[in-house]
């Protein structure tokens, strides 16, 4: 019997804070099937969750965009956390969700991704 697929929970340290994060990979149902990654970050298990939808800017693989292997690195997540903190993410607030959008993240620069609005 096999185990169900589990989401890997990672830890990131920014300054004196620890954050837990996950990244779920999907593809947009579009002709190019671009890779998108849903990132979730928490300062603690009951804190305000940070959500970000990332769209890969990597070119198509040899078999099309669906074979794109881009994945956010801890450095990308650090930039996302720092940006969200600057624009008002209340990481210590109990409950709720703070979502990064194309509008509030236009100046955020990641190596292989751009922030996209949730779908």
ChimeraX attribute file (.defattr): number of C-alpha atoms within 10 A of each C-alpha:
attribute: neighborCount
match mode: 1-to-1
recipient: residues
	/A:1	3
	/A:2	4
	/A:3	5
	/A:4	6
	/A:5	6
	/A:6	6
	/A:7	10
	/A:8	10
	/A:9	11
	/A:10	12
	/A:11	14
	/A:12	17
	/A:13	12
	/A:14	12
	/A:15	6
	/A:16	5
	/A:17	9
	/A:18	13
	/A:19	18
	/A:20	16
	/A:21	21
	/A:22	18
	/A:23	23
	/A:24	13
	/A:25	14
	/A:26	14
	/A:27	17
	/A:28	14
	/A:29	9
	/A:30	7
	/A:31	7
	/A:32	12
	/A:33	16
	/A:34	21
	/A:35	24
	/A:36	25
	/A:37	23
	/A:38	18
	/A:39	18
	/A:40	20
	/A:41	27
	/A:42	21
	/A:43	22
	/A:44	17
	/A:45	12
	/A:46	13
	/A:47	17
	/A:48	20
	/A:49	25
	/A:50	23
	/A:51	22
	/A:52	26
	/A:53	23
	/A:54	26
	/A:55	21
	/A:56	25
	/A:57	16
	/A:58	15
	/A:59	14
	/A:60	17
	/A:61	11
	/A:62	9
	/A:63	8
	/A:64	12
	/A:65	18
	/A:66	17
	/A:67	15
	/A:68	20
	/A:69	13
	/A:70	18
	/A:71	17
	/A:72	19
	/A:73	12
	/A:74	14
	/A:75	12
	/A:76	16
	/A:77	22
	/A:78	15
	/A:79	15
	/A:80	23
	/A:81	20
	/A:82	14
	/A:83	18
	/A:84	22
	/A:85	13
	/A:86	10
	/A:87	11
	/A:88	9
	/A:89	19
	/A:90	19
	/A:91	23
	/A:92	13
	/A:93	14
	/A:94	13
	/A:95	14
	/A:96	13
	/A:97	18
	/A:98	18
	/A:99	16
	/A:100	23
	/A:101	17
	/A:102	16
	/A:103	10
	/A:104	14
	/A:105	18
	/A:106	12
	/A:107	11
	/A:108	15
	/A:109	14
	/A:110	18
	/A:111	13
	/A:112	16
	/A:113	21
	/A:114	21
	/A:115	25
	/A:116	20
	/A:117	16
	/A:118	13
	/A:119	5
